[in-house]
Amino acid sequence: MTTHPRWPYAELDTAAHQATPFHQFVLKVHGRCNLDCSYCYLYQGADHGWRDRPARTPEATMLRTAHRIAEHVRAHRLDGIRVELHGGEPLLTGPDPVLAYTRAVRQAVPADCHVTATVQTNGTRLTAAALERLAAAGIRVGLSLDGGRGAHNARRVDRAGRPAWPAARAAALRLTAHPQTYAGILCTIDLGADPLDVYRSLLELGPPGVDFLLPHANWAHPPPGLAPSSPGRYRPRPTPYGDWLVAVFDAWWDEGRLRTRVRLFQEIAALLLGAPSGAEAVGLSPLAAVVVETDGSIDQVDSLRSAYAGASRTGLDVFRHSFDQALRHPGVAARQLGEQGLADECRACPVGKVCGGGNYVHRYAPGSGFLHPSVYCADLERLIRHVAHRLNRTVRGST
């Protein structure tokens, strides 16, 4: 049985919570993966719950999930939602399950609700035929890579130890021929890789956008390259991840035309200029995403599994519960509180409203829970202050 930390599970009153409906539904198509990445928090971490769930999502579960999504859309009169097809590797058995799940949702929701569908893949099963079918169905494709060269992806291997890079590179090149289908690249930061080499190598793959992700870590399990610490003793400390991102930001910003979107940088710049956030990595906008596992379980986002075993579970499922019931779960409610859900240190911080406490899972400390600054606090402040400085210089130069 999972033992949850004090905050938010024992200390947050969800009865008074003004919930924001879900707009993003992460639907697990396949619960297994053909890769054996050394840093994978899902299959290499402490949470082994995936072993107890079906490898593939049954048709009945897809249909029931689609019904629940349509129920939520009607209840909240949503005119658009995002459906993210995930795994494991969602294309492990080909595109048919992805196409079927997307079709079920689109047929279930009201005709005036637009469904934007994206499949997130490691690229190794994205054949030319599969891509053609996904493109024809209006399903966008995002790639997960550690960079645009084989050396950057050395940790991404299959279960026989063979590199995934050749097939992933072929997938990226195929996507360049389908720009309307190419959703972009997710890239987890590796301090051992030169930031400018990673950035420029990714540009060579022609993505419309890149999202750089901080490795999932917390106060019990610090990020690679950072010494163990504890909440309350996070300053001063080195900022290797902030420095890495600053180097990439300058290269991106100095291009002038900003031909490739970099989501983290755009989010920070928009927040500094007063716009609301649209990503969970920074800002205070309420989280509006929910996960449905292969067995129909309604879960919080997968990244929580890097905190402790069972952290993502809500105890709800699409067969017995609505998504409105999931909105009342303490873990979901906590991520919709905005500034009220931040630690005192974050509320007092000059960049707190931009940082937003960072990614929720990066705030975790055993026992006390998630009411702490991010383990990447210093790195985020370093990046945000640098972006603010560059913005200020640009504005002054134009007046």
Secondary structure, DSSP 8 states (H G I E B T S, - for coil): -----HHHHTT---TT-------EEEEESBS--SB--TT-TTTSSS--GGGGS-SB--HHHHHHHHHHHHHHHHHHT-SEEEEEEESS-TTTT-SHHHHHHHHHHHHHS-TTSEEEEEEEE-STT--HHHHHHHHHTTEEEEEEES-SSGGGGTT-BBTTS-BSHHHHHHHHHHHHT-TTTEEEEEEE--TTS-HHHHHHHHHTT--SEEEEE-----SSS--TTS----TT--SS---HHHHHHHHHHHHHHTTSS--SEEHHHHHHHHHHTT----STTSS-----EEEE-TTSEEE--GGGGGTSTTTTEEEEETTT--HHHHHTSHHHHHTT-GGGGS-HHHHHSTTHHHHTTS-GGGG-BTTTBS-S--TTHHHHHHHHHHHHHHHHHHHHHT-
